[in-house]
Amino acid sequence: MKKFIFFLMGVACCTSGLQAAGDEFVPLFNGRNLDGWANVNCAPETWTVRDGTIICTGVPTGVLRTEKQYENYVLELEWRHMKKGGNAGLFIHSDPVTAVGQPFTRSIELQIMDGNAGDMFSIHGATMTPDKPHPKGWVRSFPSEDRMNPTGQWNHYRVESRNGTASLAVNGKIVTRGYHLNPRKGYICLESEGSEVHFRNIRIRELPGTNPPADVVAQDDKGFRCLYNGLDLRGFKQVEGNEGHWRARNWILDYDGKSQAEDKNLWTEQQFGNFILIVDWRLPDKPKIDNVPVVLPDGSEATGADGKPLTVAVMDAGDSGIYLRDESKSQINIWNWPVGSGEIWGYRKDMNMPPEVRRGATPILNADNPVGRWNRFEITAIGEKVTIVLNGKTVIREARLPGLPERGPIALQHHGDHVQFANIYIKKLD
């Protein structure tokens, strides 16, 4: 009997030990390097480690995220601003890459701003219910009190995320809560936004999860890496005459349309074979009326009874495109024609191509956002076949492009007009 009692006591001790281990915090930052973290859209020098601290320069605007998603947990970290009026943030339940036309991800942001520590709000498609009404009706929860230490001193955040509800304690006291968070599971991010900020002692205690439905879970990391770092044009070929025209303007890559180079396009240094490419773009200048051809679904252009081309008036803000694999013929158009962006000009216009090729290079529908707004291409190139998704809608479906090289660099096209690009990511498929 005594042996049995001792056995039960031993089991109880082991069980207690396992429960205690499950209740322990584990570090999200090891104090030595950024293992376990992914630099989403910043330069390598934006995020560095020194003396057990993550140092963020604040330039460019962007995010560093965990490699793993989290749902229910207690998260603790310390931070300090090195400049009065500094701005940064902590994002929870984040997507893996930035939102369309934004340097930040869809997520719930917990503000880390000098003079406003603890503000909680949803950004770029995420949603939440604040714990108290905002004086201007905004969907954000202001902290109940200012508990931030003076600039240069360390502050402590404790975030508790449980089943779509989150609370934030600043320096030992809860100041904000949010309910009905969507997503309620995702990545954790640190934000770079204009000034130097330090982070340390980042640790997490995971709580039992609920396996929430996909509708309230952030997107999975699909292996994209950023081609434009927001600080300079590293990774792109630098040629005489392009200086001052293709410019890194924080998270936006801006082109004034006035390059003096012999080849005015901006080419990647690296060559690519099969890939998925994400590119955000917009034509920012004020549009003017222009008359353009009517492109029919088979790729031909409409004519009147007299045989002359038919045209329609559009608000035109310019023209640009994307070249695939060192081939200008594979230009994916960016423009304001009614047929829509995504048209593969060189193949649609080539009368020597079979009808099915010209038809395949013609957009199925116009998915462009209004002139001046940001758009997102997702371009998949596998062998000679190209699929283009514009703003979530497939406009080109497995178009066959005979003669498309197997490998080559990618270019942002010069067409003499002002154009802006952002959030350029690639995933290799070979």
Secondary structure, 3 states (H helix, E strand, C coil): CHHHHHHHHHHHHHHHHHHHHHCCCEECCCCCCCCCEEECCCCHHHEEEECCEEEECCCCCEEEEECCCECCEEEEEEEEECCCCCEEEEEEEECCCCCCCCCCCCEEEEEEECCEEEEEEEECCCEEEECCCCCCCCCEECCCCCCCCCCCCCEEEEEEEECCEEEEEECCEEEEEEEEEECCEEEEEEEECCCCEEEEEEEEEECCCCCCCHHHECCCCCCCEECCCCCCCCCECCCCCCCCCEEEECCEEEECCCCCCCCCCEEECCCECCEEEEEEEECCCCCEEEEEECECCCCCECECCCCCECEEEEEECCCEEEEECCEEEEEEEECCCCCCCCCEHHHHCCCCCCHHHHHHCCCCCCCCCCCCCCEEEEEEEECCEEEEEECCEEEEEEEECCCCCCCECCEECCCCCCEEEEEEEEEECC
